[in-house]
Amino acid sequence: MRRPVGKVIGVAVVVAALVVAVAKACVGGSDVTLAEDYYASFRSECPLEQRYSQLGSHEVLQLDMPSDDERIGSVRMWYPSELEDSDVLWPVVIAVNASGSPASVYEPWFARLASWGLVVVGNEDPQAGTGETASHTLDVVMDLPDGCPLAGRLDVDRMGIVGFSQGGAGAIAALTQYENGGLYRTIFTGSAAYPFLAENMGWHYDASLVSVPWLMVAGTGASDDAGVADPTEEFGGVAPLSSLVEVYNAVDSSLPRVRARAVGAEHEDMLARSDGYMTAWLLWQLCDDGDAAQAFVGDDAEIACNPGWQDVEKSV
C-alpha cells in the first residue's frame, strides 16, 4: 500500500526528534539517576498538590523478584514495611518505564510513591512501549511464591497502572491489549507519546478501549508541545495538547477522567512535576482517600484552580 510522501517524511522527522527528546529526559538513560530527595525542592501554592508531592507516612522496603523474561531483568517492588506483619491487603501500582529508563535509574520515585501505602512495582525494561513486559510483570505479581513477604498481602481488586512518555503508551496498551489488563482499576499517564508518534514507533494503543478512570497530563513546554499545526506532518512534541484532547475525547464520557497540562514544564520535567496529582489520583481511586478526591472533584477542584496547571478538562 502506498503512503503519501508527506506522511513518510513526517514519520522520519518524528522518530528523529523523539530520540533527541529521550536523550534530554531526566531519567533518559542508565547514566542518569534520580536524586534520593528529588521531591523536596518542589513547591506548590496549592495544599493538596504540595502534600501529595512529598513523602507519605510509611517506611518503605524494597524487594527484587527474578523473571524469565530477559527484557524485564528483575521485577522490582517497593512496599510499606508494615505490610510484612499486616493482615490487611495492600493496593498495587504497576509502573511502565519511559524510553531508556529501567526502574533502577529512578528508584526514589518508586520509594516516594510507596510511602503513601502502595505497593509499587517496576522492572528493568528500557523499551516498554508495547505493554508486553508490563503484562508479564503483572503475571509475576499475581503468582508470588510461598515465602515471599508480599504473597497473600496484595489486593487484586485495587490495582492501578502508570506510565510516562513511551511508558504512557505502554500503560495504555497493557490495560487494553492483554488479558490481565482487566485487573486494573485506574490509569495515570504522564506525557504519553501521542497516538501517531506511538503508532510509528511500534507502540500501538487505542485510547477508546480504556474503560477505567484516567488522569492524563503533559507539560506546556516545547518538548511536549512544539506548537505545530499538524503533528502527523512534523514533530509535534511528545505529547501536544491536540493529542491530549484527542485521547480524552476518545474515552467513554461516563468514565471519571481528567486531563491537564503543567505550566512551563518540559517533557523531561513531568516525572517529578506530576507527582502531587498522580499520587492524589491513585489514592482516591485505589484507597478512597477523600482529601485526595478534592483535587479533582467538583467545580472548585484544586487542579482546576491551580495556576500551575492549565487546559484542565474533567468529567468528575
N, C-alpha and C positions, 0 to 999 in steps of 0.2 A: 504494500500500500504506500502510495506517495504521500509525502508530508510537505506542507508549504515551507519554502526556503526560510521565511521569517521565523517560523517555529523552530527549525533546526538551529539557526543562529542563536535564537533566544535560549535554547537549552544549553548550548555551549557556554554562553555568557553566564547563565545562571549557575552552572556547575563550577566554573572557574571562580566566580565571586563567592560561592559558598565555601570553597577551600580557604579563601582569604578570611572570611568571617570566622570559620572554625579556628584558624590559626590565632586569631585575636581573642578567642573566648577565654574567660577566666579559668576554666578548667579544661582548656582545649588541647591538652597533651600531657603525656606522662611526666614531663619535666616541670610542670606547674602544679602546685598543690594549694589547697585552700587553707588559710591560716586557722589555727585552732579556735581563736576568738573572733573570727571574721564578722560576726553579727554585732559585736559590742559597740562598734562605732556608728551603727545605724541609728538615725533619729527621725521620728515622725511626730508631727504635732497632733496626730490623732491617736487616742489612747489605746484602742484595740489593735491597730496595726503595730504600734510600738510594743505593746505587751506580748503579742504572739510572735514577734520577730526575735525575741530573746530566748533564753533557756527556760524550760519548764522546771517543775519541782522534783523530777525523778532523776536519781543517779542512773547511769547507763553502763551496761556491759556489752561486749561485742563477741560474736562467735562466727567462725567460718565453717561451712559445710562443703565437702568435696562434691564435684559434679562430673558426670561422664562426658559432658559437653565441653570440648576444649575451648570454645568461644567464651564460655562463662567463667572458666577457671574455677573459682570458688563462689559459692553462694554465701553472701556476707550479711550478717544480721546484727542489728543494734536493738537493744531492748532494755526496758526498765529493770533494775537489779532485783526489785521485789517480786518480779514475775516468778522467779525460781522457787519461792516459798508461798506462792499465792494459789488460792483455789478458784479464782475468777479467770475468765477468758479475756484475752487482750486483742484489741484491733490491730490489723496488719496493713502496711502500706508497701507496695512494690514500686521501686524506682527504676526508671528506664534511662540509661545513660545518654548524654549528649555525645556528639562526634568526638572520637579520640579521648574519651573521658571515662575510664574504668572507675569503679567506686573507690579504689584506693587513692585517687587524686583529690577526692572531695569528702573524705571521711567525716570531717567536722559537721558537714551539712546533715549527714545521717544521724550523728550523735545528738545534735541540737533538736532535730525533729523527734527522735525517740524520747527525749527528756520530757516531752509532753504526754507520755503514757501510751506511746505507739510502738509496735514492733516494726522497724523499718528495714527493708530487705533490698539488697542490690547485688550486682555481680561485676565481673571484670570485662565484659564485652564492650569494646570500644566502637562498635558499629551495630547499634541495636535497633535500627530504624524499621525493620520488618516486624518487630514484636515477637519473633520466634523465641529468642533467648529469654525474654520476659516470661513467656508462657512456660518454658522449661524451668525457669526459676520458681514459678508458682507451683509447678509439679513437685519440686523438691520440698517446698514449704508444706505442701499438703501430705507429704509422706515422710515425715521426720522419723528417724529410727528411735526405738526404745533407748532410753538413756540420754537422749538429747534433752537439755533442760527446757526447751521450748515445746517438746512433744506433749500434746494434750492440753496446751495452755493458750492456743491461738483461736480466736473467734472467727470462724469461717463465714459467719453472717455479717461481719463488719470488716470488709476488705476494700481498700482503695488502690488506685494506681496513679502515678505521677510521672511526668517526663518533660525534659527541656530540649528544645531545638530538634535535632534528629530523634532524640528520645521522646519528644512530644508526638511525633508521627508514630513512633514505635508503641507508645502507650495507647493511642487510639486503635492501632492495629491489634495489639494484644487483647484489648477489650472486645473488639468486634469480629475478629477473624479466626479466633481459636476457641475451641470448645470450653476450656476452663475460664475464658473471659467472662462467662456468665456469673462467676463468683464475685466480681467486683460490684460495689455499691455506689462508687463515685469515681470521678476522674478530675485531675488537675493537669493542665498543660501550660508550660511557660515558653513563649516564643516558638511554638511548634512550627516546623517547616511548612510553608504554605502549600496547598494541595498540588499545584503544577510543579513546583520545585520537588516536592516529595515523590511525586509520580516518576519524574525523570531521574531521580536518584535511586529508584528501586524501593522506595518506602511507601508503597501504596496504602492509602486509607480512604474510607468513605465515612465522613462525619455524620451522614444521615442515619447510619446504623447505630450510633450511640444512643443508649436507652437508659442512662443513669444521670444523675445530677452532675453538672460540669462547670468548673471555673476555668476560663481560658484568659490568659494575659499575655502581653507583649510590651515592648518599650516603644517610645516615640522616636528614639534616635535613628539615624540614617542606616545603621547596620540591620535594624529590624524593619524600617520603612524608608526606602530610598526616595519615595515620592514620585515614582514613575506612573505614567498613565496606564500602562498595560504590563503587568508583571509576567505575562507569558511571552512577551517580546524582548524584554530586558530584565535584568536582575532587579527585583523589587525590594530587596532586603529579605531577611529570612522569614519575617512574619509581619507583612504590611497590614495596615488597618483594613484594606479591602478583603484580605484573606480572613481576618477575624470576623468581619461582617458576614462573609460568605459561609463560613463554618457555623457561626452562631445561628444564622437563618436556616441552615440545613437540618438543625436538630429539632425534634418534636417540641412544639411550642408549649406543650403541657408540662415539660420537664423543668425542674429548677435549673437555671443556667445563668451565668454571669460572664460578661466579657468586659475587659478594662485594659487600659494602657498606662504604664508608669511614665510619668512626665520626665523627659530628658534622659531616660535610661537607654543605653545601648544593649545590643544583643548579649554581649559578654557580662553585663551587669545583672541580668534577670535572675540568675540562680539565687543570689543573695537578696536582690531588690524585692522579690515576690514572697520572701519568707513569711512575713506577717500574715498576709491574707491567705496564702497557701495553707499555713498551719491552722488558721481560724476555720477555713473551709473544711479541712479534714476533721477537725474536732467537732464541728457542727454536724457534719454528715455521718461520722462514724461513732461519735460519743454523745450526741445530743447536747452539746455544750451551748447553753442558752446565751451566754455572753458572746461567744463566737458568732452565733447566728445574727446578732445585732450588726455585725459588719456588713451584712448582705440583705437583710430582710426589711422591706418597707420603704416608704418614700424618704425616710430620714436615715437610711442605712449609711454607715460610716463611709464605705467605699465610694458612695455616690456624692458625698460631701467633702471628700478628701482632696485638697488642692494638689496633692502629689499624684493623683490619678485622673485620667480623662477618658473620653469616649466610652463611658460606662453605659452599658445596657444590661438589663436583667429581667427575669421573669419571676422574681421572688419578692 
